[in-house]
Amino acid sequence: MSTQFSALVSKLKEIFQINRPDLDFGVYRILNARSDEIAEFLDKRLKTKVEQYLGEAKSSFDENAIKELEAELKAEFGKRAFNEQGQLIDAEAIESALGQKYIALIQADAHEMTDQSQVYSHLLTFFSRYYDDGDFISQRRYKGDTYAIPYSGEEVMLHWANKDQYYTKSGEMFSNYRFKLNDERSVLFRLVSADTARENRKDNDKDRRFIIVTEPKTFIRIDEEGEEFEETIVPFSIQNNELTILFEYATLPKGSKQETLNTESYNKIVSGEVLTTDWLDDLVQLAPTEKEPKRTVLQKHLSTYTQKNTADYFIHKDLGKFLRHELDFYIKNEVMHLDDVVSTDQFIQIERQLSIIKCLRQIGLEIISFLASLEDFQKKLWLKKKFVVSAEYCITLDRVDESLYAEIADNTAQWQQWEDLGFKGKEAGWGTVDYLKQHQALMVDTSLFSIEFKAQLLQKIDDLDAQTDGLIINSDNFQTMKLLGKKYNSQIDCIYIDPPYNTGGDGFLYKDNYNHSSWLSMIYDRVSAQKMLLNDSSVFFSSINDKEASNLKSILNESFGQNNFESQIIVQSNKRGQTYQSISNTHEYLFCYKASPKSLINELPKEQSKQSLKDDFGSYELWELRNRNPKFGRFNRPNLFFPFYINPNSVDSDGYALISLEKNDDFCIETLPTNSNKEESCWRWGKETVIDALKSERKILIAKQKKDGDWNIYQKARKETTKPKSLWLETEVINEQGTIELGKLGFTNFGFPKPFSLIGKALKIGARKNSLVLDYFAGSGTTAHATIALNREDSGKRRYILVEQGEYFDTVIKPRIQKVVYSADWKEGKPTNPESGISHCLKVVKLESYEDTLNNLELVRKGAQQTLLAEQQTSTKPEDQNAYSDYLMHYMLELESKDSLLNVKDFLKPFSYQMNITTDSAGAFERKNIDLVETFNYLIGLNVQEVDYQLDKGYAQITGKLRTGEYTTVLWRDCDKIGYAELDQLLSKLKINPNDGEYQLIYINGDHNVASKYTTKEGEEKQLKVRSIEQTFLKNMFEE
């Protein structure tokens, strides 16, 4: 086996991700299940195909070319030029140009191995060029180190290295990776590093790798006020049954292997003095795979932790198209040689090179097709709408039917939650129904009750979605917006986001040497996904700092259009400044964009200044009516140049005189708009506006005499609002204030939260009193807090949607909302103003993650299918071999994963549909029920009005309206309990009758015989829309 072939196969095994048998998560687990077949294709079939294609390429012209040359040689040198065996023997003929061509052609087989080596070498060069640690980087090479970018003639174009890729990473397991041992103990891999905001340089000649911390280290940290402080850490520690092992993400010499570093880390951990025998025994317990039978639990998690955080950052949006284009370009630019083509004496070499090119392209396209099928499969999983794992509600008691109070009072878990939230005071009656009646702002959490209780609670709420004030979703934000698309299309009025700033200390994970481009891909896809949710009146805000401000503005300009840029507001985020910098930075930015020219930017309430005057009608300011702008005057605004006449005898105690547009005995002093140099100016108002003002009882326009004896005309300005300014310096908006606010609520371990006054000010500008607000980088939940605070302030009906995938979803966001609903004011985690509690309904949703999707996949071959493939694999018939290869490259993943991805047969028992759902950052999972009902509501965009869960009877009915306005009912049934006959009875009971015509659209799961045609009482024949839940579910879940 040639060296070139071995190197190519090794690289392709890395690219196909079957070279790491120790990795048993995600796509590695899936491909490892078929690694033997993929390896067999690369080790054997690939070489056979190269030989076959080279042979076919040569045979297509060799035979004819030889016959033509023989005829030409015989014509020129006679038949005796060849002996009886057909060999060229004439010396003169041999020395001729024709003879040399002939000899080169018949000896071409001698070059076969060299030609194969060239093909392998070119394939290795080509695929190595674009592959980097699990990702294909879209570097469109032009020549050498010069690259081309796709350009369509735009005036301005933004491009980055990963623009045509989806960013799929989560920063959660990067900083804290936790796995459980057999008992109550756990192990935490904690990442520690110096603050990288100061030294976030790009080391092109080095690699970043995970290494274990072996000695106590002191780091310089930056607090929220920008001040430096020291933190000393120890490598290993055990506290509260948790072993903490510290890692650094260090810059090491190029070529440093993570596997080698993992081995070193493993040896240092198991020899650590802090580990007692029980800890050591659990860590070295075997966790074998078929190919790694001696792998231990610790080795498994070291491999998983480091691989998840150093590779597989992106999924290409169209890998096949990209690589096909690049292969053609590579062949034209680096394989075909123009000088050889135009040299007529190189004919044989040209033909030989063409056969190599033809083979190279055929093999290259087959490998590309195989790789594209894998990448497209991952893209399908990434874009797939995700299942709703759970949907719970937190509802204030004033909205809960009193018939349920007794069951609430008997629920000790609910009382414990309220106590943990700080709601338990010194009042008597805690734990009783009477206490519930007296504290109506307490929120009942359905996650603490039975499904039957939840069903009763929701059944008694009319127009459920309209009654829901807030929705918080625990999920990746891109996945969430994909799922929300149908239901909330054009429904979001205002968006505020606070994305990671990519400073190195904010948990944003990026690929080596692709810091900014990783961030750009992440933000670009999310800004693009939000488009369908916005309407023509929407307003968008985003906080950011200097690190990515210019890149973010470019993205937003591309998304919204540069004409819809409103402002880059400067927000004082730190009064003292970040003292570690040469120039002490005190600010961040708040970008504001309009969704369209129709978007409205609200003015802010105006604070009355000390200069404000008062009369019987309230406060006012005096504004000179003359236009003070020198660009305007009688010369270009003649219609605004006219005289006023003043009544000097009407001067009141404030020195104001009455005015008129008509001169008479009383109004006898004329005044014209002139500037201080007596040059003709103009008024700000025209005559019609003046006439209306003079009719008002409020005396909007008055005259006042100046010191020089002349008169000025003034407007009594009573404007209660003012335009927002682009510089925000208030104490309420600095970042430190956010920490203080969270501290008052009792949350102390969340870094750099935004103050709710900052977001509240943005919402006053960009939202109305009944707006729906979205924040898909929810962080600590400040946007929900700000929305609730604003509603409390002005009795508004604003609603909010928050999206966050961090573990603080349950520990900060949800309890924060419960707290601020109960009381507006808090101190040290205790409510100080429970009388300010409000009525509220919060929906809490958790979605399947992309990792869950991967981890639930199984590749399954049924008996007949397995037999056929085995026969084709071992067959010597070319058609069988081709059929097997075609299946492996194009259909294997799609067909074999079908049932585990979405098995509609399980819809026959929809209330017990289960999946493995990840429960920690290390990938541990639990088998959990999936909420198909809620998932389907989002997939069809149903605005839910009524829900009726009768699970003991085997059905649930959901009623509401679609975005089209169609009145719709969805009937889910356990088909084991409700078959054909029972379904007819149920439909009659629920009055789902085509002849009644109440519903315009009906969805039902399972087979049924519901009539779709009916005749009205007037004799008119109509068609009822009866739809299959399974078909609609499958279609909507996978449509892009």
FIVEX-826663 format. One line per 10 residues: for each residue x, y, z of C-alpha. Coordinates in steps of 0.5 Angstrom, whole numbers, m for minus. Each point is the difference from the previous one (the first is absolute). Layout:
% residues N
X,Y,Z; ... $
This chain:
% residues 1040
0,0,0; 3,7,m2; 2,5,5; m5,5,m4; m6,m5,1; 2,m1,7; 0,7,2; m6,2,m4; m4,m6,4; 2,2,6 $
m2,8,m1; m7,m3,m3; m1,m4,6; 1,6,4; m5,4,m4; m5,m5,0; 1,0,8; 1,m8,1; 7,1,3; m2,1,7 $
m3,m6,3; 1,3,7; m6,5,m2; m7,m3,1; m4,7,0; m3,4,m6; 1,m2,m7; 7,m4,2; m5,m5,3; m4,0,m6 $
6,m1,m5; 3,m5,5; m6,m4,m1; 2,m1,m8; 7,1,1; 2,m7,m3; m4,1,m6; 3,7,m1; 7,m2,1; m1,m6,m5 $
m2,5,m5; 6,4,1; 5,m5,1; m2,m5,m6; m6,3,m4; 4,7,m1; 6,m3,m3; m4,m5,m5; m4,6,m2; 6,4,m2 $
3,m6,m4; m7,0,m3; 0,7,m2; 7,1,m2; m1,m7,m5; m6,3,m3; 3,7,m1; 5,m3,m4; m3,m5,m3; m5,5,m3 $
5,2,m5; 6,m4,1; m2,m6,m5; m2,5,m6; 6,4,1; 5,m6,0; m4,m2,m7; 1,7,m3; 7,0,2; 1,m7,m3 $
m3,2,m7; 4,7,0; 7,m4,1; m2,m5,m5; m2,5,m5; 7,4,1; 5,m6,2; m4,m5,m4; m3,m7,3; 7,m2,2 $
1,5,5; m4,m6,5; 2,m7,0; m5,m6,0; m1,1,8; m2,7,m1; 6,3,3; 3,7,m3; 7,m2,m2; 2,5,m6 $
5,4,3; m2,7,m4; m7,m1,2; 2,m1,7; 4,6,0; m6,4,m3; m5,5,4; m5,m5,m2; 4,m6,2; 1,3,7 $
m7,2,1; m2,m8,m2; 5,m2,5; m2,4,6; m7,m2,m1; 1,m7,0; 4,1,6; m5,4,4; m2,m6,4; 7,1,3 $
m2,6,3; m6,m2,3; 2,m1,7; 3,7,m1; m7,3,m2; m3,m3,6; 5,3,4; m2,7,m3; m7,m1,1; 1,m2,7 $
5,6,2; m5,5,m4; m6,m3,4; 4,1,7; 2,7,m2; m7,2,m2; m4,m3,6; 6,2,5; m1,7,m2; m7,1,2 $
m1,m4,6; 2,2,7; m2,m4,7; m6,m2,m2; m2,6,m4; 0,2,m8; 3,7,0; m3,4,m6; 7,2,m3; m1,1,m7 $
7,0,m3; 2,4,m6; 8,m1,0; 4,m2,5; m2,4,7; m5,5,m4; m7,m2,1; m6,2,m4; m7,2,3; m7,m1,m3 $
m2,7,m3; m6,2,m4; 1,7,m1; m2,3,6; 2,7,2; 3,m2,7; 0,m7,2; 2,m3,7; 3,m7,0; 4,m5,5 $
3,m6,0; m6,m4,2; m6,4,m3; m3,m7,m3; 0,m4,6; m4,0,6; 3,1,7; m2,m6,4; 4,1,7; m3,1,7 $
5,3,5; m3,m4,6; 4,m6,0; 6,5,m2; 1,3,7; m3,m5,4; m1,m8,m2; m3,m4,6; m1,m8,0; m3,m4,5 $
3,m6,3; m4,m6,3; m2,3,6; m2,7,2; 7,2,m1; 2,4,m7; 6,3,m3; 1,7,m3; 5,2,m6; 0,7,2 $
4,5,m5; 4,5,3; 4,6,m4; 3,7,0; m5,5,m2; 1,0,m8; m3,7,m1; 7,3,0; 4,m5,m4; m5,m3,m5 $
5,m1,m5; 0,m4,m6; 6,m6,0; 0,m3,m7; 6,m4,2; m2,m3,6; m6,m4,2; m5,0,6; m1,m6,4; m3,m2,7 $
6,m2,5; m1,m1,8; 2,5,5; 5,m4,4; 2,6,5; m4,5,4; 0,6,m5; m2,8,1; m4,3,m5; m1,7,m1 $
m8,1,m1; m4,6,m2; m6,2,5; m6,3,m3; 2,7,2; 6,m1,m5; 5,m1,6; 5,m5,1; 1,m5,5; 3,m7,1 $
m3,m7,1; 5,m6,2; m3,m7,m2; 2,m7,2; 0,m6,m6; m4,m5,4; m5,1,6; m6,m4,2; m6,4,3; m7,m2,2 $
1,m7,m4; 3,3,m6; 7,m1,m3; 2,7,m3; 6,m1,m6; 3,6,m3; 2,1,m7; 3,6,m4; m2,1,m7; 8,1,m2 $
4,3,m6; 5,m6,m2; 5,m1,m5; m4,m2,m7; m1,m7,m1; m1,m2,8; m5,m6,0; m6,1,5; 0,m8,0; 7,0,3 $
m2,6,5; m6,m4,2; 5,m6,2; 4,5,4; m6,3,3; m3,m7,2; 7,m3,3; 0,7,4; m7,m1,3; 0,m7,2 $
7,1,4; m3,6,3; 1,0,8; m7,3,1; m3,m6,m3; m2,m6,5; m1,m7,m2; m8,1,m1; 1,6,m5; 6,m4,m4 $
m4,m6,0; m6,3,m4; 4,4,m4; 4,m6,m3; m6,m4,m1; m1,m3,m7; m4,4,m5; 2,m4,m6; m2,0,m7; 1,m6,m5 $
7,3,m3; 2,3,7; m2,m6,5; 5,3,5; m3,7,0; m1,3,7; m6,5,3; 5,6,0; 4,m2,m6; m7,0,m4 $
m2,7,3; 7,3,m1; m1,m2,m8; m7,3,0; 1,6,4; 6,2,m5; m3,m2,m6; m6,4,1; 3,6,1; 6,0,m5 $
m4,m3,m6; m6,0,m4; m2,7,0; m4,1,m6; m5,m4,m5; 1,2,m7; m6,3,m3; 2,m3,m7; 6,m4,0; m1,m4,m6 $
m1,6,m4; 6,4,3; 5,m6,m1; m2,m2,m7; 1,7,m2; 7,0,3; 2,m6,m3; m1,2,m7; 4,6,2; 5,m4,3 $
1,m4,m6; 0,6,m5; 5,4,4; 4,m5,3; 0,m7,m4; m1,2,m7; 6,4,m3; m1,5,m6; 7,m1,m2; m1,m7,m1 $
m6,1,m4; 3,4,m5; 6,m4,m1; m2,m4,m6; 6,m5,1; m3,m2,7; m6,m3,m3; 1,m7,4; 1,4,7; m6,4,m1 $
m4,m6,m2; 3,m4,6; m2,7,5; m7,0,m3; m1,m7,2; 3,2,7; m5,6,0; m6,m4,m2; 2,m5,6; 1,5,5 $
m6,4,m1; m5,m7,0; 3,m2,6; 0,7,3; m7,1,m1; m2,m7,3; 4,2,6; m3,7,0; m7,m3,m1; 1,m5,6 $
3,6,5; m6,4,m3; m5,m5,2; 3,m1,7; 0,8,1; m7,1,m3; m3,m5,5; 3,4,6; m3,6,m3; m6,m3,m1 $
0,m2,8; 2,7,2; m5,3,m4; m6,m5,2; m5,4,4; 1,m3,7; m4,m3,5; m4,3,6; 3,m4,6; m4,3,5 $
m5,6,0; m2,2,7; m3,7,3; 1,4,6; m7,4,1; m2,5,6; m5,m3,4; m5,6,m2; m1,m4,m7; m1,m7,4 $
m7,m3,1; m1,0,8; m2,m7,m1; 7,m2,m1; 3,4,6; m1,m6,5; 5,m5,m5; 5,6,0; 0,1,8; 1,m7,0 $
6,0,m4; 6,0,4; 5,1,m6; m4,6,m2; 1,3,7; 7,m1,0; 1,3,m6; m3,6,2; 4,0,7; 7,m1,m4 $
m2,6,m5; m1,4,7; m7,1,0; m2,m3,7; m1,6,5; m2,1,7; m7,0,m1; m4,m6,2; m4,m5,m4; 6,m2,m4 $
m2,m7,m4; m7,1,1; m6,2,m6; m1,7,4; 7,2,m1; m1,m2,m8; m6,5,0; 4,5,4; 6,0,m5; m2,0,m7 $
7,1,m3; 2,m6,2; 2,m4,m6; m3,m7,m1; 6,m5,m4; m4,m5,m3; 7,m4,m1; m1,m2,8; m7,m3,m1; m3,m6,m4 $
m2,0,m7; m7,0,2; 1,6,4; 3,4,m6; m6,m2,m4; m5,2,4; 3,7,1; 1,1,m7; m7,m2,m2; m2,5,4 $
3,6,m3; m3,3,m6; 4,2,m6; 7,m3,3; 5,3,m5; m3,7,1; 0,m1,8; 7,m1,m1; 5,6,2; 6,m3,m1 $
4,m6,m3; 7,m3,2; 3,m5,m4; 6,m4,2; 3,m2,m7; 6,3,m5; m3,6,m3; 1,m2,m7; m4,m6,1; m6,4,4 $
m1,5,m5; m1,m6,m6; m5,m3,5; m4,7,1; 0,2,m7; m7,m2,m2; m3,2,7; 3,7,0; 1,2,m7; 0,7,0 $
m2,1,7; 6,2,4; 0,8,1; 7,1,3; 6,m4,1; 6,1,5; 6,m4,0; 6,0,4; 4,m6,m4; 7,m2,3 $
5,5,m2; 6,m5,m2; 5,3,5; 2,m6,2; m3,0,7; m7,m1,m2; m1,m7,m1; 0,1,m8; 4,m6,m3; 4,1,m7 $
4,m4,m4; 7,1,0; 2,6,m5; m7,1,m1; m2,4,6; m4,6,m4; m3,m4,m5; m2,m6,5; m4,6,3; m2,3,m6 $
m3,m7,m3; m4,0,7; m3,6,0; m2,1,m7; m4,m7,0; m4,3,6; m1,7,m3; m2,m4,m6; m5,m4,3; m3,5,4 $
m3,4,m7; m6,m5,0; m2,3,7; 0,7,m2; m5,5,m3; 0,6,m3; 0,4,6; 5,m4,4; 6,3,4; 7,m4,1 $
5,2,5; 7,m4,2; 5,2,5; 7,m1,m2; 7,2,2; 6,3,m4; 2,m8,m2; m5,m1,m5; m4,6,m1; 2,1,m7 $
m1,m7,m2; m7,0,3; m2,7,m3; 2,m3,m7; m4,m6,2; m6,4,2; 1,5,m6; 0,m6,m5; m7,m3,4; m4,6,1 $
3,5,m6; 5,5,2; m6,5,m1; m3,m3,6; 5,2,5; m2,4,5; 5,1,5; 7,m2,3; m2,2,7; 6,1,5 $
m2,m3,7; 5,1,6; 1,m7,3; 5,2,5; 1,7,3; 7,m2,2; 2,m3,m6; 5,m6,m1; 6,2,3; 4,m6,m3 $
0,3,m7; 4,6,m3; m6,4,m1; m5,m1,6; m6,m3,m4; m7,2,3; m5,m1,m5; m4,m5,m4; m4,0,m6; m8,m1,m1 $
m1,m1,m8; m7,2,m2; m3,m2,m6; m7,1,m3; m3,m6,m4; m3,5,m5; m1,7,m2; m7,m1,4; 3,m2,6; m1,5,6 $
5,3,5; m4,2,6; 2,7,4; 2,m1,7; m4,3,6; 3,7,1; 3,2,7; m3,7,2; 7,5,0; 1,5,5 $
m2,5,m6; m7,m2,m1; m5,5,1; m7,m1,3; m7,3,m2; m7,m3,1; 1,m5,m5; 6,m3,3; 8,0,m1; 3,3,m7 $
6,3,m3; 1,6,m4; 2,m1,m7; 2,5,m5; m5,0,m6; 5,3,m5; 4,m6,m3; 7,1,2; 3,m4,m5; 4,5,m5 $
m1,m5,m6; m7,2,0; m3,7,m1; m5,4,m4; 5,m1,m6; m2,m8,0; m6,0,4; m5,6,m2; m6,m3,3; 3,0,7 $
2,7,0; m6,5,2; m2,5,6; m3,m1,7; m3,6,3; 0,1,7; m4,3,5; 4,4,5; m5,1,5; m2,m7,1 $
7,m2,4; m2,m5,6; 4,m1,6; 5,m4,m3; 2,5,m5; m4,m4,m6; m4,4,m5; m6,m2,m5; 2,m1,m7; m4,0,m7 $
1,m1,m7; m5,7,m2; 2,7,2; m5,4,4; 0,6,5; 2,m5,5; 5,m5,m3; 4,6,m3; 7,m2,1; 3,m4,m6 $
5,m5,1; 4,m4,m6; 4,m6,1; 7,3,0; 7,m3,3; 5,4,4; 3,4,m6; m7,2,m2; 0,m5,m6; m6,m3,m2 $
m2,m7,2; m6,m4,1; m5,m3,5; 0,m7,1; m8,m1,m1; m4,2,m6; m6,5,1; m5,m6,0; 4,m3,6; 0,7,3 $
m8,1,m1; m1,m7,4; 4,2,6; m3,7,1; m7,m3,0; 3,m4,6; m2,2,7; 7,m2,2; 3,6,m3; 5,m5,m3 $
3,7,m4; 2,6,4; 5,6,m1; 5,2,5; 4,7,0; 8,m1,0; 4,5,3; 2,4,m6; m8,1,m1; m1,m4,m5 $
m5,m6,0; 1,m8,m1; m6,m5,m1; 1,m6,4; m4,m7,0; m2,m2,7; 3,m7,m1; m4,m6,4; 3,m6,m3; 1,m6,5 $
5,m4,m4; 6,1,m3; 4,m3,m5; 5,m6,3; 7,2,0; 6,m4,m3; 4,1,7; m2,m3,6; 3,1,6; m5,m1,6 $
3,m4,6; m6,m5,m1; 3,m3,m7; 7,m1,2; 1,m8,1; 2,0,7; m7,2,1; m3,m6,m3; 5,m4,5; m3,4,6 $
m7,m2,m3; 1,m7,0; 3,0,7; m6,3,3; m4,m6,m3; 5,m5,3; 4,m2,m6; 7,1,1; 4,m4,m5; m2,3,m7 $
5,4,m3; m1,7,m4; m8,0,0; m3,6,m3; m4,5,4; m7,m1,m1; 0,8,m1; 4,m1,m6; m5,m5,m4; m6,4,3 $
3,7,m3; 1,m4,m7; m7,m3,1; m3,7,1; 3,2,m7; m2,m6,m4; m6,m3,3; m7,2,1; m4,m2,6; m3,m6,m3 $
6,m3,m3; 3,m7,m1; 8,1,2; 5,m6,m2; 7,m1,4; 3,m6,m3; 7,1,4; m4,1,6; 6,m1,5; m3,1,7 $
m7,2,m2; 1,8,0; m5,1,m6; m6,m4,4; 2,4,6; 0,7,m4; m7,m2,m3; m3,m2,6; 2,7,3; m2,4,m6 $
m7,m3,1; 0,1,7; 2,7,m1; m5,2,m6; m6,m6,1; 3,m2,m7; m2,m7,m3; 7,m1,m3; 2,m8,m1; 7,m3,0 $
4,m6,m3; 6,m2,3; 5,m5,m3; 6,m3,4; 4,m6,0; 4,1,6; 0,m4,6; m3,6,4; m6,0,m4; m3,m4,6 $
4,3,5; 0,7,m1; m5,2,m6; m6,m4,2; 0,2,8; 2,7,m2; m7,1,m4; m4,m3,6; 4,4,5; m2,7,m4 $
m7,m2,m1; m1,m1,7; 3,6,2; 3,6,m3; 6,2,5; 5,m5,3; 5,0,5; 5,m6,2; m5,m5,m4; m6,2,4 $
m6,4,m2; m1,7,2; m6,2,m3; m5,m6,m1; m6,5,m1; 3,1,m7; m1,m7,m2; m3,0,m7; m4,m5,m4; 4,m5,m5 $
0,m6,m4; 7,m3,m2; 1,m6,m5; 7,m4,1; 2,m4,m6; 6,m4,m1; 2,m3,m6; 4,m6,m3; 7,2,m1; 4,m1,m7 $
4,m5,5; m6,m3,2; m2,m1,m8; 7,m3,m1; 0,m5,6; m7,m3,m1; 2,m2,m7; 1,m7,m1; 2,m3,m7; m5,m7,m1 $
0,m5,m6; m5,m4,0; 1,m8,m2; m2,0,m7; 4,7,m1; 6,m3,3; 0,m6,m4; 0,4,m6; 5,4,2; 5,m5,2 $
m1,m4,m7; 1,6,m4; 7,2,5; 3,m7,m2; m3,m1,m7; 5,1,m6; m5,3,m5; 1,7,m1; m7,2,0; 0,m3,7 $
6,4,2; m3,6,m2; m6,m1,3; 3,m1,7; 5,6,m1; m6,4,m2; m4,m2,6; 6,1,5; 1,7,m3; m7,3,m1 $
m5,m4,4; 3,m3,6; m1,5,5; m7,3,m3; m3,m7,0; 3,m3,6; m2,5,5; m7,2,m2; m3,m4,5; 4,3,6 $
0,7,m3; m8,0,0; m4,m6,0; m7,2,m2; m2,m7,3; 1,2,7; m6,5,m1; m5,m5,1; 2,1,7; 2,7,0 $
0,1,8; 5,m4,1; 5,2,m6; 7,0,3; 7,2,m1; 7,0,3; 1,7,3; 6,3,2; 1,2,8; 7,2,0 $
5,3,m4; 4,m7,0; m6,m3,m4; m3,m4,5; m7,m1,m2; m7,m2,3; m6,m3,m4; m5,5,0; m7,1,m2; 0,5,m6 $
m6,5,m1; m3,m2,m7; m6,4,1; 4,7,2; 5,m2,m6; m6,0,m5; m3,6,2; 7,4,m1; 1,m4,m7; m7,2,m3 $
0,7,4; m6,m1,4; m2,6,4; m3,m4,6; m7,2,3; m2,m7,3; 3,m6,3; m3,m6,2; 4,m6,3; m4,m6,1 $
6,m5,1; m4,m5,4; m5,0,m6; 6,m1,m5; m1,7,m3; 2,7,0; m3,6,m4; 3,7,m2; m4,5,m3; 2,7,m3 $
2,4,m6; 5,m1,m6; 4,6,m2; m5,0,m6; m6,1,4; m2,m7,0; m4,m3,6; 3,m6,1; 0,m6,5; 5,m5,1 $
m2,m7,3; 5,m5,3; m2,m7,2; 3,m6,3; m1,m5,m6; 0,m6,4; m6,4,4; m4,3,m5; 0,m4,m7; m5,1,m5 $
m6,m1,3; 2,4,6; 2,6,m4; m7,1,m3; m3,0,7; 6,5,2; m1,4,m6; m8,1,2; 1,1,7; 5,6,m2 $
m4,2,m5; 5,0,m5; m5,m1,m6; 1,2,m7; m8,2,m1; 1,5,6; 6,3,m4; 2,3,7; 8,m2,m2; 3,2,m6 $
6,m4,1; 0,m7,4; 7,m4,1; m1,m7,3; 6,m5,1; m1,m7,m2; m4,m4,m5; m7,3,m1; m6,0,m4; m3,7,2 $
m4,3,m6; 3,6,m4; m6,2,m4; m6,2,3; m7,4,m2; m2,6,3; m7,1,2; m1,4,m6; 2,m6,m4; 7,3,m2 $
5,m5,0; 7,2,3; 7,m3,1; 2,m1,8; 8,1,0; 1,m7,4; 8,m1,1; 4,m5,3; 5,2,5; 5,m5,m1 $
1,3,m8; 0,7,2; 4,m1,6; 6,m3,m4; m1,5,m6; 1,6,5; 5,m3,4; 5,m1,m5; m2,6,m5; 6,5,0 $
